[in-house]
Amino acid sequence: MDTITITNNNLLWLLQLTSPSLPVGAYSYSEGLETLVDNGVIVSHHTLMHWLRTELKYGAIRLDAAVIVRVYQALHNQDFEALTRWNMWLTAVRETEELRNSSLQMGRSLTQLLEKLEPEIKIISDQIGGKCNYAIAFGIATAYWKIDINAVLLGYLHSWVSNLVTAGVKLVPLGQTTGQLLLLSLQPFLTSAVEEILKLEDDDLSCCSWGVSLASMQHETLYTRLFRS
């Protein structure tokens, strides 16, 4: 893949896509974290740190990021068939209804937003059809704006981590400063995750996140819930 030098416009576009103010509803999902806190699995910043590091190394978030790379390549080659295929693949590998619904809801929200910001993107999104996963929509936006893929993956993973750290701050609970220290401590793991993801071949796309899957399945029966997943 050709290297693209990130410009001021590229950076600003990426910051907008990864901003907590992006109206896609990411703040309403904990991806099973709420169950893990309720079950006493995550009780401190140390256990939250361990969980996030493990997810970055082995979890399904790596599949999202790897698919973003393939969306980027597909649009570079004008291969809309591959775009549709990866969207269907990403839907199929979601292990629970809550995780699948969150990906599709956020994808739908981001697609609708992008079509208003950049009407030409509708030509691309129409190739997919009605249901678009969030990682697919994110990949379409970053490919359309020609943002450097390394920056794209760092931004996507950092946004994911930030959202879950914020959820952890509310659920455990943790202090705001502790949350920021967690984000700072995770920077090297974000960098190494991006390096590994960029090297993944199609046959290497797998994850080991059964613990999160079980937590996600249990979440819908929790007595009280702050989050949708």
GUTITI-379478 format. One record per residue (C-alpha): residue number from 1; residue in three letters; y, x, z. Coordinates in Angstrom, 1 decimal. Last residue first. Layout:
NUM,ala,Y,X,Z .
...
//
This chain:
229,ser,-3.8,-23.8,25.4 .
228,arg,-1.1,-26.5,25.6 .
227,phe,0.6,-24.9,28.6 .
226,leu,1.8,-26.1,32.1 .
225,arg,-1.5,-27.7,32.9 .
224,thr,-2.9,-29.6,35.9 .
223,tyr,-6.4,-30.6,36.6 .
222,leu,-7.8,-28.3,34.0 .
221,thr,-10.1,-30.0,31.5 .
220,glu,-8.4,-28.8,28.3 .
219,his,-8.4,-25.3,29.6 .
218,gln,-12.2,-24.9,29.9 .
217,met,-12.6,-24.3,26.2 .
216,ser,-9.8,-21.8,26.2 .
215,ala,-11.3,-19.9,29.1 .
214,leu,-14.6,-19.8,27.3 .
213,ser,-12.9,-18.5,24.2 .
212,val,-10.9,-15.9,26.1 .
211,gly,-14.1,-14.6,27.6 .
210,trp,-15.8,-14.6,24.2 .
209,ser,-13.2,-12.3,22.8 .
208,cys,-15.1,-9.6,20.9 .
207,cys,-13.6,-9.4,17.5 .
206,ser,-14.6,-8.9,13.9 .
205,leu,-13.0,-7.8,10.6 .
204,asp,-14.8,-4.6,9.8 .
203,asp,-16.3,-5.9,6.5 .
202,asp,-12.8,-6.5,5.2 .
201,glu,-11.9,-2.8,5.9 .
200,leu,-9.8,-1.9,8.9 .
199,lys,-7.5,1.1,8.6 .
198,leu,-4.2,-0.8,9.0 .
197,ile,-5.6,-2.4,12.1 .
196,glu,-6.3,1.0,13.8 .
195,glu,-2.8,2.3,13.4 .
194,val,-1.4,-1.0,14.5 .
193,ala,-3.5,-1.0,17.6 .
192,ser,-2.4,2.5,18.4 .
191,thr,1.2,1.5,18.4 .
190,leu,0.7,-1.6,20.4 .
189,phe,-1.3,0.4,23.0 .
188,pro,1.5,2.9,23.3 .
187,gln,4.0,0.1,23.9 .
186,leu,1.9,-1.6,26.6 .
185,ser,3.6,0.1,29.6 .
184,leu,7.0,-1.0,28.5 .
183,leu,5.9,-4.6,28.2 .
182,leu,4.3,-4.5,31.6 .
181,leu,7.5,-2.9,33.1 .
180,gln,9.4,-5.8,31.6 .
179,gly,7.1,-8.3,33.2 .
178,thr,7.4,-6.6,36.6 .
177,thr,11.2,-6.8,36.3 .
176,gln,10.9,-10.6,35.6 .
175,gly,8.8,-11.0,38.8 .
174,leu,5.2,-12.2,38.6 .
173,pro,3.6,-15.5,39.3 .
172,val,0.6,-15.6,38.4 .
171,leu,1.6,-18.5,36.1 .
170,lys,5.3,-18.0,35.3 .
169,val,5.3,-14.3,34.9 .
168,gly,2.0,-14.6,33.1 .
167,ala,3.4,-16.9,30.5 .
166,thr,6.3,-14.5,29.9 .
165,val,3.7,-11.7,29.5 .
164,leu,1.9,-13.9,27.1 .
163,asn,4.9,-14.5,24.9 .
162,ser,5.9,-10.8,25.0 .
161,val,2.4,-9.7,24.0 .
160,trp,2.5,-12.0,20.9 .
159,ser,6.0,-10.9,20.0 .
158,his,5.0,-7.3,20.4 .
157,leu,2.0,-7.9,18.2 .
156,tyr,4.0,-9.5,15.4 .
155,gly,6.8,-6.9,15.6 .
154,leu,4.5,-4.0,15.5 .
153,leu,2.6,-5.5,12.6 .
152,val,5.7,-6.1,10.6 .
151,ala,7.2,-2.7,11.4 .
150,asn,4.0,-1.1,10.0 .
149,ile,4.1,-3.4,7.0 .
148,asp,7.7,-2.5,6.0 .
147,ile,9.6,-5.7,5.3 .
146,lys,9.7,-6.9,1.8 .
145,trp,11.5,-10.2,2.5 .
144,tyr,8.9,-12.2,0.7 .
143,ala,6.1,-10.0,2.2 .
142,thr,7.5,-10.6,5.7 .
141,ala,7.8,-14.4,5.2 .
140,ile,4.4,-14.7,3.6 .
139,gly,2.8,-12.7,6.4 .
138,phe,4.3,-14.9,9.1 .
137,ala,3.1,-18.0,7.3 .
136,ile,-0.4,-16.5,7.1 .
135,ala,-0.3,-15.4,10.8 .
134,tyr,0.7,-18.9,11.8 .
133,asn,-2.1,-20.7,9.9 .
132,cys,-1.3,-23.0,7.0 .
131,lys,-2.7,-26.5,6.7 .
130,gly,-1.3,-28.7,3.9 .
129,gly,-1.9,-26.7,0.7 .
128,ile,-2.1,-23.0,0.3 .
127,gln,-0.5,-22.7,-3.1 .
126,asp,2.3,-24.9,-1.9 .
125,ser,3.3,-22.1,0.5 .
124,ile,4.1,-19.8,-2.3 .
123,ile,6.3,-22.1,-4.4 .
122,lys,7.8,-23.3,-1.1 .
121,ile,9.0,-19.7,-0.5 .
120,glu,11.7,-20.2,-3.1 .
119,pro,13.5,-22.5,-0.7 .
118,glu,14.3,-19.6,1.6 .
117,leu,15.8,-20.8,4.9 .
116,lys,14.6,-24.4,4.5 .
115,glu,11.2,-23.5,3.2 .
114,leu,11.0,-20.9,5.9 .
113,leu,11.5,-23.5,8.6 .
112,gln,8.8,-25.8,7.2 .
111,thr,6.4,-22.8,7.0 .
110,leu,7.2,-21.7,10.5 .
109,ser,6.5,-25.2,12.0 .
108,arg,3.2,-25.6,10.0 .
107,gly,2.0,-22.2,11.0 .
106,met,2.9,-22.9,14.7 .
105,gln,0.8,-26.1,14.5 .
104,leu,-2.0,-24.5,12.6 .
103,ser,-2.4,-21.5,15.0 .
102,ser,-2.0,-23.8,18.1 .
101,asn,-4.6,-26.2,16.7 .
100,arg,-7.1,-23.5,16.1 .
99,leu,-6.7,-22.0,19.5 .
98,glu,-7.0,-25.5,21.1 .
97,glu,-10.0,-26.5,19.1 .
96,thr,-12.0,-23.4,20.0 .
95,glu,-13.5,-20.3,18.2 .
94,arg,-10.9,-19.9,15.5 .
93,val,-12.9,-18.0,12.8 .
92,ala,-12.9,-20.9,10.3 .
91,thr,-9.1,-21.3,10.3 .
90,leu,-8.6,-17.6,9.6 .
89,trp,-11.1,-17.7,6.7 .
88,met,-9.4,-20.8,5.2 .
87,asn,-6.0,-18.9,5.2 .
86,trp,-7.7,-15.8,3.9 .
85,arg,-9.1,-17.7,0.9 .
84,thr,-5.8,-19.4,0.2 .
83,leu,-4.0,-16.1,0.0 .
82,ala,-6.9,-14.5,-2.0 .
81,glu,-6.5,-17.3,-4.6 .
80,phe,-2.7,-16.8,-4.7 .
79,asp,-3.2,-13.2,-6.0 .
78,gln,0.4,-12.3,-7.0 .
77,asn,-0.5,-8.7,-6.5 .
76,his,2.2,-8.0,-3.9 .
75,leu,1.5,-11.5,-2.6 .
74,ala,-2.2,-10.6,-2.0 .
73,gln,-1.3,-7.3,-0.4 .
72,tyr,1.0,-8.9,2.2 .
71,val,-1.5,-11.6,2.8 .
70,arg,-4.1,-8.9,3.4 .
69,val,-1.9,-7.1,5.9 .
68,ile,-1.2,-10.4,7.7 .
67,val,-5.0,-10.9,7.8 .
66,ala,-5.4,-7.7,9.8 .
65,ala,-2.7,-8.9,12.3 .
64,asp,-4.4,-12.2,12.9 .
63,leu,-7.8,-10.5,13.2 .
62,arg,-6.4,-8.1,15.7 .
61,ile,-5.1,-11.0,17.8 .
60,ala,-8.8,-12.1,18.0 .
59,gly,-9.5,-9.5,20.7 .
58,tyr,-11.0,-6.0,20.9 .
57,lys,-8.3,-3.4,21.5 .
56,leu,-5.2,-5.6,21.7 .
55,glu,-7.2,-8.1,23.7 .
54,thr,-8.4,-5.4,26.1 .
53,arg,-4.9,-4.1,26.7 .
52,leu,-3.7,-7.7,27.4 .
51,trp,-6.5,-8.3,29.9 .
50,his,-6.0,-5.0,31.7 .
49,met,-2.2,-5.5,32.0 .
48,leu,-2.8,-9.0,33.3 .
47,thr,-5.3,-7.6,35.9 .
46,his,-2.7,-5.0,37.0 .
45,his,0.2,-7.4,37.0 .
44,ser,-1.6,-9.5,39.5 .
43,val,-4.1,-12.4,39.9 .
42,ile,-5.9,-12.7,36.6 .
41,val,-9.5,-13.7,37.1 .
40,gly,-8.7,-16.2,39.9 .
39,asn,-10.0,-19.2,38.0 .
38,asp,-6.5,-20.8,37.8 .
37,val,-5.1,-17.5,36.4 .
36,leu,-7.9,-17.3,33.8 .
35,thr,-7.4,-20.9,32.9 .
34,glu,-3.7,-20.4,32.3 .
33,leu,-4.4,-17.3,30.2 .
32,gly,-6.5,-19.3,27.8 .
31,glu,-4.3,-18.8,24.8 .
30,ser,-1.0,-19.3,26.9 .
29,tyr,0.7,-21.7,24.5 .
28,ser,3.9,-23.7,24.9 .
27,tyr,6.2,-20.7,24.4 .
26,ala,4.9,-20.3,20.8 .
25,gly,6.6,-23.6,19.9 .
24,val,7.6,-22.7,16.3 .
23,pro,11.4,-22.8,16.7 .
22,leu,12.2,-19.1,16.6 .
21,ser,14.3,-18.6,19.8 .
20,pro,11.7,-16.2,21.2 .
19,ser,12.7,-13.9,18.4 .
18,thr,9.9,-12.4,16.2 .
17,leu,11.0,-13.9,12.9 .
16,gln,14.7,-13.3,13.6 .
15,leu,14.0,-9.7,14.6 .
14,leu,12.1,-9.2,11.4 .
13,trp,14.9,-10.5,9.3 .
12,leu,17.4,-8.3,11.1 .
11,leu,15.2,-5.3,10.5 .
10,asn,14.8,-5.9,6.8 .
9,asn,18.5,-6.5,6.5 .
8,asn,19.3,-3.2,8.2 .
7,thr,16.8,-1.5,6.0 .
6,ile,13.2,-0.5,6.6 .
5,thr,11.8,1.9,4.0 .
4,ile,8.9,0.5,2.2 .
3,thr,5.6,2.4,1.9 .
2,asp,3.4,1.3,-0.9 .
1,met,0.0,0.0,0.0 .
//
